[in-house]
Structure formats: structure tokens, C-alpha cells
Amino acid sequence: MSLGLAIVGCGKMGRLIAQLAPEYGFDVRAKFTRENNLHHAGIVPKSLQGVDAAVEFTTPDSAPDNLRRLVSLGINSVCGTTGWYEHLPAIHESVLAAGTGLVYSPNFSVGVNVFMLAVSHAACFFAKYPEYEAWGWEIHHSAKKDALSGTLKKLEQDIRASGYNRALTLTANRAGAHPGTHEIGFDSAADTITLRHTARSREGFARGALRAARWLAGKQGVFEFREILGELS
């Protein structure tokens, strides 16, 4: 049986999610754009009839209010927007109070999240060896607005959380139509270790978001995408 899906934000990611949704048992029953959701006014009970879950890919300024409205209407949500996480504690409380569910992540690619785990594991080891210094680098298409990206910022957080507290140089490039490459390296006088993830398209991000939305059906609570990876295969 198909589940009803709402897509909040119909840019390139939203359009790809709509295209792939039937493969994951979803019927797209609502789409929200800048025009029909001005000041978040489009997310109302009438427009969400038959909707079981929503996928939100908009902007940092819009995401918190979009999520608040979805939560208040009992809609489970998947959010791939970055740059709004200072609002996460308040959103977390709202989700729990409403008995709904939320999965969020700076990146919904399964491969990127496994890459993050590998980086964390490596950083834990290199933290013990002061001769190794670290760097992070990324490249994305020229239309991407944030630099550093949410993914590279998350990688930095993971490296620090793993105990690596020495200098960590981060750089970002924006050019052409590149969907995204992230690289973390550790260098010493003896050798260099490089960990890299390269996306070939946005498809991996869209499929991860749809997997998360399907997994979230009937669940309550707030989850980071990486926490549920083992349950998605």
C-alpha cells in the first residue's frame, strides 16, 4: 500500500525525490514551493490530506517554521536542509510533544554517512600520534550557496568528537556542476592517508531521504540519519 508524501521545496532535489518516490512506495500528494507556501502559509490541514510523511529540502531560514507546521499537524518529516541546527533543541521538543517523528542530516547519502564513520574511526587513532596533521577539502557546483557545506562542518565535528584536537585546515571550492566531493587527510613526514567520497549525482541523496521517510512511518522521536543506517538495507 502506498504512503502519501509531501515534498516541501521543489528545487532540483525535490523534483528528483518526486521522480523516485514510487520506487519506495510513496504517492506524492502535495508539493510546496515558494509560490504556494509563502511565509509557510501553505502547510495547512487541507493541503496535507492523505499525507503520511514529508521531505523538506528548502533553506535555513524556512526549514524551522516548515518543520514546526508539519509537526503541529502530526506529519512525520525528513529534513535535508542545513544551517538551521541552532533551532534543533526546540524542534526536538516540539516533535516529542506532538508524538511525531523527524529524521535530519546534513547529507542523506548512505555512502557519505559510511564515509563519516570511517573518518571518525581514523581520527580516533591519529589523535594519539602528534606527528600527523589533518585537513579537509570539498568541491561542489557553483550554485551551492553554503561554503563550508553542512557535510564538511559535520565531518569537522566528528573529528573533534573523536579526540583529534590539533590544527585542522578546512577549504571549499565552488565550480561548474560538480555534485560534491569531500576529502579528509592525515599527513606526517612519513606518509599521507587520504579518505575521499565523490558523489556522481544527487540520486544518492534523494534515495537516502526516501529510505528514511519510509523507515519513519509509524515511528516517533528525533533521529539523525546516521543512527538508522543499519535498519535501512
C-alpha positions as CSV (number, residue, x, y, z in Angstrom):
1,M,0.0,0.0,0.0
2,S,1.3,3.4,-1.0
3,L,2.0,6.1,1.6
4,G,1.2,9.7,0.9
5,L,4.2,12.0,0.6
6,A,4.5,15.8,0.7
7,I,7.6,17.5,-0.8
8,V,8.5,20.8,0.8
9,G,10.8,22.6,-1.6
10,C,10.6,21.7,-5.3
11,G,14.1,22.6,-6.4
12,K,16.4,20.0,-8.0
13,M,16.4,17.7,-5.0
14,G,12.6,18.0,-4.6
15,R,12.0,17.2,-8.3
16,L,14.3,14.2,-8.1
17,I,12.6,12.9,-4.9
18,A,9.2,13.2,-6.7
19,Q,10.6,11.2,-9.6
20,L,12.0,8.4,-7.4
21,A,9.2,8.3,-4.8
22,P,7.1,5.5,-6.4
23,E,10.1,3.1,-6.1
24,Y,9.8,3.5,-2.3
25,G,6.1,3.0,-2.1
26,F,5.1,6.7,-2.0
27,D,2.5,8.6,-3.8
28,V,3.3,12.3,-4.0
29,R,0.1,14.1,-2.8
30,A,1.4,17.6,-2.1
31,K,4.2,19.9,-3.3
32,F,5.1,23.1,-1.7
33,T,7.0,25.8,-3.5
34,R,8.0,29.4,-2.7
35,E,4.8,30.5,-4.5
36,N,2.2,28.3,-2.7
37,N,4.0,28.2,0.7
38,L,4.8,31.9,1.1
39,H,5.6,32.6,4.8
40,H,4.9,28.9,5.4
41,A,1.1,29.5,4.9
42,G,0.6,26.6,2.5
43,I,1.2,23.9,5.1
44,V,-2.4,23.5,6.4
45,P,-4.6,20.5,7.1
46,K,-6.5,20.8,3.8
47,S,-3.2,20.7,1.7
48,L,-2.0,17.7,3.7
49,Q,-4.9,15.4,3.3
50,G,-3.7,11.8,2.7
51,V,-0.1,12.7,3.5
52,D,1.8,10.4,5.8
53,A,5.3,11.9,5.6
54,A,7.0,15.0,4.3
55,V,10.5,15.5,2.9
56,E,11.9,19.0,3.4
57,F,14.7,20.5,1.3
58,T,14.4,24.3,1.4
59,T,16.6,27.0,3.0
60,P,17.9,27.6,6.6
61,D,15.5,30.5,7.1
62,S,12.5,28.4,6.0
63,A,13.2,25.0,7.4
64,P,12.4,25.6,11.2
65,D,9.0,27.0,10.5
66,N,8.2,24.4,7.9
67,L,9.1,21.7,10.4
68,R,7.0,23.3,13.2
69,R,4.0,23.4,11.0
70,L,4.4,19.8,9.9
71,V,4.9,18.7,13.5
72,S,1.8,20.6,14.7
73,L,-0.2,18.8,12.0
74,G,1.1,15.3,13.0
75,I,3.2,14.8,9.9
76,N,6.4,12.8,10.2
77,S,9.3,14.6,8.4
78,V,12.7,14.1,6.8
79,C,14.8,17.2,6.6
80,G,17.8,17.6,4.4
81,T,18.2,21.4,4.8
82,T,21.3,22.5,6.6
83,G,22.2,25.7,8.5
84,W,19.2,25.7,10.9
85,Y,20.5,23.4,13.7
86,E,20.5,26.1,16.4
87,H,16.8,25.5,16.3
88,L,17.1,21.8,16.7
89,P,16.6,21.6,20.5
90,A,13.3,23.5,20.2
91,I,12.2,21.4,17.2
92,H,13.2,18.3,19.1
93,E,10.8,19.3,22.0
94,S,8.0,20.0,19.6
95,V,8.4,16.6,17.9
96,L,8.3,14.8,21.2
97,A,5.3,16.8,22.5
98,A,3.4,16.1,19.3
99,G,4.2,12.4,19.2
100,T,5.6,12.6,15.7
101,G,8.9,11.7,14.1
102,L,11.8,13.5,12.4
103,V,15.0,12.3,10.7
104,Y,17.5,15.0,9.9
105,S,21.0,15.1,8.4
106,P,23.3,17.4,6.5
107,N,23.7,14.6,4.0
108,F,21.3,11.7,3.2
109,S,23.8,9.7,1.0
110,V,24.3,6.3,2.6
111,G,27.9,6.4,1.2
112,V,28.7,9.8,2.8
113,N,27.5,8.6,6.1
114,V,29.6,5.4,6.0
115,F,32.5,7.7,4.9
116,M,31.8,9.9,8.0
117,L,32.1,6.8,10.2
118,A,35.4,5.9,8.6
119,V,36.7,9.4,9.2
120,S,35.7,9.3,12.8
121,H,37.4,5.9,13.3
122,A,40.6,7.2,11.6
123,A,40.6,10.5,13.6
124,C,40.4,8.5,16.9
125,F,43.7,6.7,16.0
126,F,45.5,9.7,14.6
127,A,44.6,11.8,17.7
128,K,47.2,9.6,19.6
129,Y,50.0,10.4,17.1
130,P,51.1,14.1,17.3
131,E,53.2,13.8,14.1
132,Y,50.0,13.7,12.0
133,E,48.3,16.9,10.9
134,A,44.9,17.0,9.3
135,W,43.0,18.8,6.5
136,G,39.5,18.8,5.0
137,W,38.6,19.8,1.5
138,E,35.5,19.8,-0.7
139,I,34.2,20.9,-4.1
140,H,30.6,21.5,-5.1
141,H,28.8,23.1,-8.0
142,S,28.9,26.8,-8.3
143,A,25.2,27.2,-7.4
144,K,25.7,25.8,-3.9
145,K,25.3,28.7,-1.5
146,D,27.0,27.5,1.7
147,A,30.7,27.1,2.0
148,L,31.8,25.3,4.0
149,S,29.0,22.8,3.4
150,G,27.0,21.2,6.2
151,T,28.7,17.9,5.4
152,L,32.2,19.3,5.9
153,K,31.2,21.0,9.1
154,K,29.8,17.7,10.3
155,L,33.0,16.0,9.4
156,E,34.9,18.6,11.5
157,Q,32.6,18.0,14.4
158,D,33.1,14.2,14.1
159,I,36.9,14.6,14.0
160,R,36.9,16.7,17.1
161,A,34.5,14.4,18.9
162,S,36.9,11.5,18.2
163,G,39.6,13.3,20.2
164,Y,41.6,14.9,17.5
165,N,42.3,18.5,18.9
166,R,45.2,19.7,16.8
167,A,45.1,22.0,13.8
168,L,42.5,21.1,11.1
169,T,42.6,23.2,7.9
170,L,39.3,23.3,6.0
171,T,38.8,24.6,2.5
172,A,36.0,24.7,0.0
173,N,35.8,25.2,-3.8
174,R,32.7,26.0,-5.9
175,A,32.8,25.5,-9.6
176,G,30.8,24.1,-12.5
177,A,28.2,21.4,-12.0
178,H,30.1,19.1,-9.6
179,P,27.7,17.2,-7.3
180,G,30.1,17.0,-4.5
181,T,33.5,15.6,-3.3
182,H,34.7,15.6,0.3
183,E,38.2,14.7,1.3
184,I,39.8,14.3,4.7
185,G,43.6,13.7,5.0
186,F,46.2,13.0,7.7
187,D,49.8,13.8,6.9
188,S,53.2,13.2,8.5
189,A,56.8,13.3,7.4
190,A,56.5,9.5,6.8
191,D,53.2,9.2,4.9
192,T,49.8,10.5,3.9
193,I,46.4,8.9,4.4
194,T,43.5,10.3,2.4
195,L,39.9,9.4,2.7
196,R,37.6,10.7,0.0
197,H,33.9,10.4,-1.0
198,T,32.8,11.5,-4.5
199,A,29.2,11.8,-5.5
200,R,28.3,11.1,-9.1
201,S,24.9,12.7,-8.9
202,R,22.2,13.9,-6.5
203,E,20.5,10.5,-6.7
204,G,22.2,9.0,-3.7
205,F,20.9,11.9,-1.5
206,A,17.4,11.6,-2.8
207,R,17.3,7.8,-2.3
208,G,18.6,8.1,1.2
209,A,15.9,10.7,2.1
210,L,13.2,8.4,0.7
211,R,14.6,5.4,2.6
212,A,14.5,7.5,5.8
213,A,10.9,8.6,5.1
214,R,9.8,5.0,4.6
215,W,11.6,3.9,7.8
216,L,10.0,6.7,9.8
217,A,6.4,5.5,9.0
218,G,4.6,4.9,12.3
219,K,7.6,5.9,14.5
220,Q,8.1,8.7,17.0
221,G,11.2,10.6,18.0
222,V,14.1,12.5,16.5
223,F,16.8,10.7,14.7
224,E,20.0,11.6,12.8
225,F,20.2,9.7,9.6
226,R,23.4,8.0,10.6
227,E,21.7,6.5,13.6
228,I,19.3,4.5,11.5
229,L,21.7,3.3,8.7
230,G,21.8,-0.2,9.9
231,E,18.0,-0.5,9.7
232,L,17.6,0.8,6.1
233,S,19.0,-2.0,3.9
